[in-house]
Amino acid sequence: MKGDGGTRVLQGEGVAEPSGALRGTGVLVVPVVGWSRCCAPRLHPIRLPLERGHHIHRCVPPGIKCGGVLSAPYGNFSSPNFPGRYPYETECTWLIVVAEGSSVLLSFSHFELEYHAACAYDYLQVYNGAARDQGNLLGTFCGRSPPPPFSSAWHVMAVVFRSDRHVAKRGFAAAYRKDACGGQLTGLSGEITSPRYPESYPNNAECRWSIGGGSGGGPLTLVFTDFQVEGGQGCGFDYVALFDGPTTAAPRLGRYCGSTRPPRIVSSTPHLLILFKSDFNIGGRGFKAHFYSGECQEVFTAVKGNLSSPRYPNFYPNNLKCQWSIQLPPGYRIKVFFLDMELEGRSSLTGGCDYDHLAAFDGGTENGSLLGRWCGRESLAPVTSRSNQLLLVLHTDRNTAKRGFSIAYVGVVPMNVSCTRTDFHIQIPVQSLAQLERNRIYLGTPSCAAQVVGRNFRIHTRFDTCGTESQKRNNTSVIVSTLYIDFSAGDQEDIHQYEVQCEPKRKEASVTLIAGPHPSRLSQAENLVDAQQQEGGATDAREIKSQDTSDIVFISVCILAGLLMVIAVVGLVLL
């Protein structure tokens, strides 16, 4: 018999036969191969193989037709017996497969399932792709509120319907179509390309991508990675126009053409419309862009903070590219602590993080130095940037989602610490702690607060004050104290602690972060003096020279005292 949209349906099983196998997945229509755990004994289980070991399971009462593979460019499908009541204890899966390079647009014209607050009884699920894992799940629905329109991230989408043994309703009716140009995008992130990219786009094209409307909310960010569209004064021929809302009636954010990439665009609403138009001649390569929304993008400017993968500690979605940017004042460095990490594991072929992975870059872009690339379930040492900016990027592929990650970071305050045989000298640029009063920065006790000298907070104190103590470390005598920087606001206590250490004999000082976002993780803290000790210019050099002068004076006094003692002894002998 014929199904809607020209899809051929096999009698007796309700399986739509595809015009060709799903590329790379080995999708075939097969007879009954065994019992599915979801089925009662009176139901007929049918299993269809999908990609990388995944299968469609359909549990249907005798004579009921539902589920299958839909491969026509467009079509309709509905719950069994629609518009009558659907049967009890039924599970059906529809796999929609359109041409590669296209996406699937799915909409619902009727929807009525048994209601439960968590949709635990009868429900419908929509998956972005063939694999039924939590990372591909776009949503679970029940009751009378229809799901929103969906657009897949690639050319495959799966729809699952399940009913229990109580309370049947009328069910649902849905329609799908192939869309090679434009669509409704509701994911946390995604990629958009002009038709036929990177080949020349067609003439007389008009495409609209409406981004937003998902559960993430918040502003959207759009970044173009490639752009070549026919140019012209005023972009009157071919162009890309961006609107700060779901329709062209919203404020326009820009209109672009030529070969210069548009700037990074951030909407002020949870919606963004992209309109691409070409005229009757002269084309170009087109464009490629990524969008980020909700919990998949954020910029952090606070001195410390926490971030996690989308939906953490639940499974993160598939098909993501998320970015988190940490931007602190000049002079700071950023230390990242991995509190929890569980991503898809390494490739068994290459041993590398070829599937889902998290990467950190020094600076604000992916062109910066790679600080690390991680996957699997590992206990990771902290990572410290070399600049005041750090970018974290999460990539996930089309299947096998995991719990994700949780991260804390702290800004390492830039400071210059030096010592003599008797004194500590600490210097911190005022601009690094501009929001703090000087009494919020102290060594050992609040009575040893910093002074403001020029453009710096300074602490100059002797070893016998400010809570300093002598210790033996590695058979070496050292002087140790704690530097406190108090960022507390209101009832929220937030005090960062640095251990300041001096080896008097060698006049060598060091400073180590010992308490910040997660004390149990900070035991691995590193020495922070290195390059920061080199900053400060001629002023610092003169200051260090003056510190050494105090040592010379001390030695001179000792020598003079010795000479006087010798003279006194000689005088007594002569008498």
Salt bridges, closest charged atoms under 4 A:
GLU17 OE1 - ARG8 NH2 2.11
GLU89 OE1 - ARG42 NH2 3.14
GLU89 OE2 - ARG165 NH2 3.17
GLU91 OE2 - ARG132 NH1 3.00
GLU91 OE1 - ARG162 NH1 3.75
GLU100 OE1 - ARG23 NH1 2.74
GLU112 OE1 - HIS110 NE2 3.92
GLU112 OE2 - ARG144 NH1 3.25
GLU191 OE1 - LYS288 NZ 3.66
GLU191 OE1 - HIS290 NE2 3.28
GLU206 OE2 - ARG208 NH2 3.10
GLU206 OE1 - LYS277 NZ 3.70
ASP226 OD1 - ARG285 NH2 2.75
ASP340 OD1 - ARG403 NH2 2.79
GLU342 OE1 - ARG403 NH1 2.45
GLU344 OE2 - ARG52 NH2 3.95
ASP362 OD2 - ARG386 NE 3.82
GLU366 OE2 - LYS321 NZ 3.13
GLU378 OE2 - ARG346 NH2 3.49
ASP423 OD2 - HIS460 NE2 3.35
ASP494 OD1 - LYS304 NZ 3.08
ASP494 OD1 - HIS496 NE2 3.27
GLU499 OE2 - ARG473 NH2 2.99
GLU508 OE2 - ARG506 NH2 3.28
ASP530 OD2 - ARG333 NH2 3.62
GLU543 OE1 - ARG458 NH1 3.20
ASP548 OD1 - LYS507 NZ 3.71
ASP551 OD2 - ARG421 NH1 3.98
ASP551 OD2 - LYS507 NZ 3.72
